[in-house]
């Protein structure tokens, strides 16, 4: 298994740099399979959401569609896939993807909740405001 960095996944999705997009497509098409998939960790997913929102100004629906596309590609293994899907659901409902992922992962690891100073995060399930 080979891990994918955010920039490779971004070029694969956005296609804004023809040379790098072609390299990403070729790599994923030739080197990633169901028998030897690419690994996408949770940090890459959170970075991807941030870059698509802040750098590319993608609306929430387009970001959510990009995430779902990634989650459904059988040549990819998503770290903490169940938490990734639940975070996508929370994101579609207006929550922050990274915050939802943090709360879901912490709950899975036995935390009662995640303490935060972030008032918006505190309104999401799995958080408690300090």
QUIMODA-V820079 format. One record per residue. RES is the residue in one small letter. PHI is phi in whole degrees, 0 to 359 (NA if undefined). OMEGA is omega in radians with two decimals (* if undefined). D_LAST is the distance of its C-alpha to the last C-alpha in Angstrom with 1 decimal. Layout:
res={RES | RES}
phi={PHI | PHI}
omega={OMEGA | OMEGA}
d_last={D_LAST | D_LAST}
This chain:
res={x | x | x | x | x | x | x | x | x | x | x | x | x | x | x | x | x | x | x | x | x | x | x | x | x | x | x | x | x | x | x | x | x | x | x | x | x | x | x | x | x | x | x | x | x | x | x | x | x | x | x | x | x | x | x | x | x | x | x | x | x | x | x | x | x | x | x | x | x | x | x | x | x | x | x | x | x | x | x | x | x | x | x | x | x | x | x | x | x | x | x | x | x | x | x | x | x | x | x | x | x | x | x | x | x | x | x | x | x | x | x | x | x | x | x | x | x | x | x | x | x | x | x | x | x | x | x | x | x | x}
phi={NA | 236 | 281 | 254 | 277 | 304 | 294 | 291 | 297 | 298 | 297 | 298 | 277 | 274 | 59 | 266 | 236 | 306 | 292 | 291 | 298 | 296 | 296 | 296 | 298 | 296 | 300 | 295 | 292 | 262 | 252 | 246 | 218 | 294 | 279 | 221 | 282 | 273 | 258 | 240 | 272 | 297 | 293 | 300 | 297 | 294 | 298 | 301 | 300 | 298 | 295 | 296 | 285 | 278 | 276 | 258 | 58 | 291 | 289 | 309 | 298 | 289 | 295 | 300 | 295 | 297 | 298 | 299 | 301 | 299 | 298 | 268 | 287 | 288 | 272 | 245 | 250 | 261 | 298 | 50 | 304 | 297 | 291 | 298 | 296 | 293 | 291 | 297 | 300 | 298 | 297 | 298 | 272 | 108 | 280 | 272 | 299 | 297 | 299 | 297 | 293 | 302 | 298 | 296 | 295 | 296 | 298 | 298 | 272 | 97 | 287 | 291 | 194 | 245 | 284 | 210 | 265 | 285 | 297 | 292 | 298 | 298 | 277 | 274 | 301 | 92 | 246 | 220 | 285 | 269}
omega={3.11 | 3.10 | 3.06 | 3.04 | -3.12 | -3.06 | 3.09 | 3.13 | 3.12 | 3.13 | 3.11 | -3.10 | -2.95 | 3.11 | -3.09 | 3.06 | -3.01 | -3.11 | -3.14 | 3.10 | 3.11 | 3.10 | 3.14 | 3.12 | -3.14 | 3.14 | -3.12 | -3.13 | -3.06 | -3.01 | -3.10 | -3.13 | 3.09 | 3.11 | 3.14 | -3.03 | 3.00 | -3.14 | 3.09 | -3.09 | -3.03 | 3.12 | 3.09 | 3.13 | 3.14 | 3.07 | -3.13 | 3.12 | -3.11 | -3.12 | 3.13 | 3.13 | -3.01 | -3.07 | -3.08 | 3.12 | 3.08 | 3.05 | -3.08 | -3.12 | 3.14 | 3.08 | 3.13 | 3.11 | 3.11 | 3.11 | -3.13 | 3.09 | 3.13 | -3.10 | -3.08 | 3.13 | -3.02 | 3.11 | 3.11 | 2.95 | -3.12 | 3.08 | 3.13 | -3.03 | -3.13 | 3.11 | 3.10 | 3.12 | -3.14 | 3.09 | 3.06 | 3.10 | 3.12 | 3.12 | 3.11 | -3.14 | 3.07 | 3.13 | 3.10 | -3.07 | -3.10 | 3.11 | 3.13 | 3.13 | 3.10 | -3.11 | -3.11 | 3.13 | 3.13 | 3.10 | 3.13 | -3.14 | 3.01 | 3.10 | 3.06 | 3.08 | 3.09 | 3.13 | -3.10 | 2.95 | -3.10 | -3.08 | 3.13 | 3.11 | -3.11 | 3.11 | 3.13 | 3.09 | 3.09 | 3.12 | 3.00 | -3.14 | 3.01 | *}
d_last={40.5 | 39.5 | 36.1 | 35.8 | 33.9 | 32.2 | 35.2 | 37.7 | 35.9 | 35.4 | 39.1 | 40.0 | 38.1 | 38.6 | 42.1 | 41.9 | 43.7 | 46.9 | 47.7 | 44.2 | 43.9 | 47.3 | 46.3 | 43.1 | 45.1 | 47.8 | 45.5 | 43.6 | 46.9 | 48.9 | 46.5 | 43.9 | 45.1 | 44.1 | 45.7 | 44.0 | 40.9 | 38.6 | 35.1 | 32.1 | 28.8 | 25.4 | 24.9 | 28.1 | 27.0 | 23.8 | 26.0 | 28.6 | 26.4 | 25.1 | 28.8 | 30.2 | 27.8 | 27.7 | 31.1 | 33.2 | 31.6 | 32.0 | 30.7 | 28.2 | 31.1 | 33.1 | 30.3 | 29.7 | 33.5 | 33.6 | 30.9 | 32.8 | 36.0 | 34.7 | 33.4 | 36.9 | 39.0 | 40.6 | 41.2 | 37.4 | 35.2 | 31.5 | 29.0 | 26.9 | 28.9 | 27.5 | 23.9 | 25.5 | 27.2 | 24.2 | 22.3 | 25.4 | 25.3 | 21.7 | 22.8 | 25.9 | 23.9 | 22.0 | 19.0 | 18.6 | 20.7 | 19.0 | 15.5 | 17.5 | 19.3 | 16.4 | 15.0 | 18.6 | 19.6 | 16.7 | 17.6 | 21.2 | 20.6 | 19.3 | 15.5 | 14.2 | 11.5 | 9.8 | 6.2 | 5.8 | 5.7 | 8.7 | 9.1 | 12.3 | 11.3 | 8.7 | 12.0 | 13.8 | 14.7 | 13.2 | 9.7 | 6.6 | 3.8 | 0.0}
